[in-house]
Amino acid sequence: MDSTPAVRPEATSEPDHVTSTGLEENVAAALAYALGWLTGIVFYFLESDNDHVRFHASQSIVIFGGYTIATFVLSFFQSGLFMSDRGGLAFGFLSMTLALASLTVWVAAVATWVYLLVRTFQGKNPRIPGAAGIADSIA
């Protein structure tokens, strides 16, 4: 049995991965999700060196851009039903269905946002199926 003590590398004050923005990699990647597709666009153009941050910026654009488009489309159809002078049970049911779909999209967007912020800040690499493939192609 070897009795020599294990040698530990000295701790440095330098972070493991610094980005061209001067932020640590996990912080920059998490900030790409902070305001959805808006900060995704900002970090996509600001970050030129770090592929990890660019991927998360791209994934933010794809995911939250998709949620924004879905919300817009649902709101458009819901307001069209509201503005129509037709009444009746069928239109009321359709309007309630669209409102429930809008709420579901909003809850999914918030849950996705929290998940991506937390996991990315922890240094993990969350990949959302479908969106990650698109993000890979534009990152």
N, C-alpha and C positions, 0 to 999 in steps of 0.2 A: 504494500500500500504506500502510495506516495504521500509524504508529509509536507510537501512544499505548499505554501499558501497560494490561493488563487490570486492572480494579479487582476485588479480592476482598472479599467481605463479611467483616466482622470475626467471629471466632469468639466465640460466647457460651457461658457456662457452663450456660445453660438447655437442657435436652433438648428435642428437637423436639416430642414428644408426651408429656405427663404425664397420668396418669390420676387419678381421684378418690381412689385409694389412695395417691397420692404416688410411685408407681413409674413408671419409663419404660414406654412402651407395649409394647415388645418383651419386657421383663422380666415385666410383669404377664400378658401373653398366654402366655408360656412357662410361668409358674408355674401357670396354669390347668390345665396338663397334668401338673404335677409328681406329684401323687398320684391321677391318673386322675379319675374322676367326682367324688371327694370335693373336690378343689381346684377342679374345675369349678363345683360348686355354690357353694363359698365365693366365688369371684370373680364368679359370676353375680349374687349378691346384694350383694357389696361394691361392684362397679363400676356406677355409675349413669350416668356421663357418656360413656364411651368405647365406641362400638359395635364397634370392632375387638376389644377385650378381651372384651366380652360375647359376640361371635360365637365366639371361641376357647373361652370357658368353656362355651358351649352345645354346641359340637362335642365338647368333652371329655366332657361328660355323655352325649351320644348315643353316641359311639364306645365309651368305656370302660364305660358302662352296658350297652351291647349285649354287649361281651365278658364282663362279669360275669354277665349273664343266660345267655349261651351256656355258660359254664363251670358255672354252677349246674345247668342242665338236663342237661348231659352227666354231671356228677357224680351227679345224682339217678338217672339211668337206670343208670349204672355201679354204684352202690351197690345198686340194686334187683336187678341181676343177681348181685352178690356175695352178697346175702342170700338169694337163692332157693336152694332145695335141689336144683334141677335141675342136672345136669352135662351133660357131653357136648361134643362137638366144636363144635356150632353155638353154644352159649352161650359157650364159650371164645373162639371167633372173634369173636363180637359184643362180648364184653368187651374184647378186644384192639383191636378197631376203635374202640370208644368211648374207650379210653385213648389211642390214636393221634390221634383227633379232638381230645381235650382238650389234648394236647401241641401240636398244630398251632394251636389257638386261642391257647394261651399264647405260643408263638413269634411269632405274628402280632401279638398285643397288645404284646409287648415291642418288636418292630420298629416298629410304628406309634407307640408311645410315644416311642422314641428319635428317630424321624424328625420327629414333631411338635414335640418339645422343641427340637431343634437348629434346624430351619428357622424356627420362630417366634421363637426367640431371635436369629437372624440378621436378623430384620426382614422375613422373607418372609411370605406369606399362604397357607400350605398348606390346601387344601380337599380333603377326602376325599369322593369321589363318593358320593352317597346321604346320608351323614351331614351334609354341608354344606347340602343343601337343607332338611333338618329343622332344623338349627341356625339357618339364616336365618329360619325361621318362628318360632322361640322366642326369638331374640336381641333 
